[in-house]
Amino acid sequence: MTATCSSPRRWPRTAALAGAIALLGASAFAQAWPSRPIRMVVGFAAGGGTEVKALSAAVVAGLGGAFRPAEVALVADLPRTRNMKVMRRVIRAAWLGEDPGDLSTLVNPESVPAIRAARY
């Protein structure tokens, strides 16, 4: 079955749709990604610089050079809920020095100051 525009009433709608697709296609562009440096906060005790280098090399090997972390912070533990889910919003807020919000669901709220200390 071929798509044809046999009805005179459908022609303007089809022409408008084709024009919109042409305009949208002309304005498409690729963005440089990632636009900001990637930083990693890793939850295990530091054993030296070799672990940081190995972790960075593993990220590059698995995802490519564009994802090479600009900084890797090693902390003893990450903030988790009772279900052991990592609270990424809390990590991000602690790293940026912002208010992390409600921490009542955390099993280990002492990990938040440790992330702030690792930043500086």
N, C-alpha and C positions, 0 to 999 in steps of 0.2 A: 504494500500500500504506500503510495507516495503522497507527500503533503503538498497540497495545492491550495491556492487561494482563489477558489472559483466563485465564491459569493462576493458581490460588490460591497456588501456591508462589512465584510471581514478585512478588506484590503487596507483601509486606513489604520485599523488596529495592528495589522501585521507590519505595515510600514513603520508605524511608531515604535513597535517593539524592536524591529531591526535597527532603527536609528539609535534607540537607547542602548542596545547592545554594542553598536559601533562606537558610541561616545564613551561608554564605560570601559571598553577594551582599549581605547586610545589613552586613557588616563591611568592605566595600571602601571605600577612600577615596583621594583624590588627594593625592599628596605634593607639597610645594613643591620644584620642581627648577629649577635646581641649588641645593642647600642650602648649598654653600660657594662662595666667590668663585672665579671662573675666572681662572687665570693662564696666560700664554703665554710660552714661551721660543722665540724666533725665531732661526734660524741665518743671519744675514747681517750685514755690517758696518753700524753705525749711520750714518745720514746726517742725522739730526735728528729733531725731534719730529713733523714732518709725516708721516713713515713710520708712526710709532706710531699717530697719529690716523687715518691712512688704513686701516691694518690693523684697528683697532678698528671703524671704520665699515663695512668689508667684512664683518666677522664679524656685526655687527648686521643688515646688509642681507641676508646670506645665511641666517642662523639665527634672528634675532630678538633683541630687547632683553634677554631673559633670559640670553643667552650673551655679553653684553658683558664683555670681559676686565677684571678689576679692576686688572691689572698686566700690562705687556708688557716683557719683558727681551730686549734685542738682544745677541746674542753672535756672535763670528766664525764659529763652527762648532759643530755638534752631534755628540755621540758616535755613531760609526757602526761597523758591523762591516765585514768584508772584502767582504761583498755589498752594502754601502752601505745597510743597514737601520738606521734610527735606533733607538737603544737608549733607549726611553722610560722604562724602570725606572731607568736610570742618571741620566737627566735629573731624574726625580722625586726620587731619593735625594739628588742633589747640591743640588737646590733646597731640600729640607727639612733639609739638613745631616746626613743619615744616611749610614751606610756603604753605598757603591754595590755592594759585593760583588765578584764576579769580573770584572775588566776585561781579561782576557787576550785576548778576541776583538775588542777595540777596535782600530781602525786609528789613531785619534787620541786617546789617553788624556789629552792635554794640554787637551782641551776641557772636562773635568770641573771642574778648578779655575776655569776661566773662567766657568762657570755659577755656581759658588759665589760668585765675586767679583761677578757681576752682581746677585746677590740683595741684597747690602749696599752 
